[in-house]
Amino acid sequence: MVLRVVPVSVLALLALMLPQGGAGAEAKKYDCIKLITDAEMRTDTGLPDAAFALQRSGEGMGNPAEVTSCLFNARQGAISIGLTVATGAAVTLYEAAVFSGPAGGREALPSIGEKAAFIPQGKTGGARIRGAVVVVRFSAKRPNDLDGVDIKGAVTRILKLAVGRI
């Protein structure tokens, strides 16, 4: 009887020691320009001057190391578009924010990865694909800087493209 209890206990302990984020949540970093080019960002957002500005990993941002963060700017920096890929231990954190966080009004985005949602209030969308979470977020210096931008459409197009490259 003791022999059966010990293996179960060992398995339970091993499960607690594994990285969170589900099966296949391998820690990985990405190259922003390989996820989406300037030309693709311009097409997907409708912003003719959208351009890559900065790539950072989680270590310098107070996030887990398994986060790749890409920043694109448009309208002379008045609009920022963030593209983040979370892998490894960071998946749980980002998945919760996209799919069950405090922001309300989530809208499902069908046919993008394993699961995808758009959060109008946060001008954000995210998708889960092969153990990673991809997040796209729009922000602006002033609220009217986003006038005329189809944010949901842009988030959807960017997610489809980036998810296809994960």
C-alpha positions in Angstrom: 0.0 0.0 0.0 2.8 2.4 0.8 4.4 1.8 -2.5 1.3 3.1 -4.3 1.0 6.3 -2.1 4.7 7.3 -2.6 4.5 7.5 -6.4 1.3 9.5 -6.3 2.9 11.9 -3.9 6.0 12.2 -6.0 3.9 12.9 -9.1 1.9 15.6 -7.2 5.1 17.3 -6.1 6.6 17.2 -9.6 3.4 18.8 -11.0 3.9 21.7 -8.6 7.5 22.2 -9.7 6.7 22.3 -13.5 6.4 25.7 -15.1 2.9 27.1 -15.1 1.1 27.8 -18.4 0.1 24.3 -19.6 1.7 21.7 -21.7 4.1 22.9 -24.3 4.6 26.3 -22.6 8.3 26.3 -23.4 10.2 29.5 -22.6 11.1 31.3 -25.8 12.0 34.7 -27.1 10.9 36.1 -30.5 12.3 38.6 -32.9 9.7 41.4 -33.4 10.5 42.0 -37.0 9.9 38.4 -37.8 6.5 38.5 -36.0 5.3 41.5 -38.1 7.1 43.9 -40.4 6.6 47.7 -40.6 4.7 47.2 -44.0 2.4 44.6 -42.4 1.8 46.8 -39.4 0.9 49.7 -41.7 -1.5 47.5 -43.7 -3.1 45.9 -40.6 -3.6 49.2 -38.8 -4.3 51.5 -41.7 -1.7 53.9 -40.2 0.7 54.8 -43.0 3.5 55.8 -40.7 3.4 52.9 -38.3 7.0 51.7 -37.6 8.9 49.5 -35.3 10.4 51.4 -32.4 11.7 49.0 -29.7 12.1 45.4 -28.7 12.5 44.4 -25.0 12.5 41.2 -23.0 10.8 40.7 -19.7 13.9 41.1 -17.6 14.1 44.9 -18.0 10.4 45.4 -17.6 9.6 43.7 -14.3 8.0 40.9 -16.1 9.1 37.2 -16.3 12.1 36.7 -18.6 9.9 34.7 -21.0 8.2 37.9 -22.3 9.0 39.5 -25.7 7.6 43.0 -26.0 7.5 44.8 -29.4 6.6 48.5 -29.6 5.4 50.2 -32.8 4.6 53.9 -33.0 2.4 55.9 -35.4 1.3 59.5 -35.9 4.6 60.9 -34.8 4.5 58.9 -31.6 0.9 59.8 -30.7 -0.2 56.2 -31.0 1.7 53.2 -29.7 0.9 49.6 -30.6 2.3 46.9 -28.3 2.8 43.3 -29.4 3.7 41.0 -26.6 4.4 37.2 -26.7 4.4 35.4 -23.3 5.9 32.0 -23.0 6.9 29.7 -20.2 6.0 30.9 -16.7 4.6 34.2 -18.1 1.7 32.4 -19.9 -0.4 32.1 -16.8 -0.1 35.8 -16.0 -1.0 37.0 -19.5 -3.6 34.4 -20.1 -5.5 35.5 -17.0 -5.3 39.2 -18.0 -6.7 38.5 -21.5 -9.3 35.8 -20.7 -10.4 36.4 -17.2 -9.0 39.7 -15.9 -11.1 42.5 -14.4 -11.8 44.2 -17.8 -15.3 43.5 -18.9 -17.0 43.3 -22.3 -14.7 40.6 -23.8 -15.6 39.6 -27.3 -14.5 36.3 -28.7 -12.3 36.4 -31.9 -13.1 33.2 -33.8 -10.5 31.4 -35.9 -7.4 32.9 -34.2 -5.2 30.3 -32.4 -6.7 28.1 -29.8 -8.7 30.9 -28.1 -8.8 34.6 -28.7 -10.6 37.7 -27.3 -10.9 41.4 -27.8 -11.3 43.8 -24.9 -12.8 47.1 -26.2 -12.3 48.9 -22.9 -8.6 48.2 -22.9 -8.1 48.5 -26.6 -6.5 45.1 -26.3 -6.8 41.6 -27.7 -5.0 38.4 -27.1 -4.8 34.8 -28.3 -3.4 31.5 -27.0 -1.4 29.4 -29.5 0.8 26.4 -28.9 1.6 27.2 -25.2 2.1 30.9 -25.8 -0.1 34.0 -25.3 0.1 36.8 -27.9 -1.3 40.3 -26.8 -1.9 43.4 -28.9 -2.6 46.7 -27.2 -3.2 50.1 -28.6 -2.6 53.3 -26.6 -2.6 57.0 -27.3 -1.3 60.2 -25.8 -4.7 61.7 -26.1 -8.1 59.9 -26.5 -8.8 61.5 -29.9 -5.5 60.3 -31.3 -7.2 57.0 -32.1 -10.1 58.6 -34.0 -10.6 56.9 -37.3 -8.6 53.8 -36.3 -10.5 50.5 -36.5 -8.9 49.1 -33.3 -10.8 45.8 -33.2 -10.1 45.2 -36.9 -6.4 46.0 -36.5 -6.0 43.9 -33.3 -7.7 41.0 -35.1 -5.5 41.3 -38.2 -2.3 41.7 -36.2 -3.2 38.7 -34.0 -3.9 36.5 -37.0 -0.5 37.4 -38.5 1.5 37.0 -35.3 -0.2 33.8 -34.2 0.6 32.3 -37.6 4.3 32.9 -36.9 4.5 31.4 -33.3 
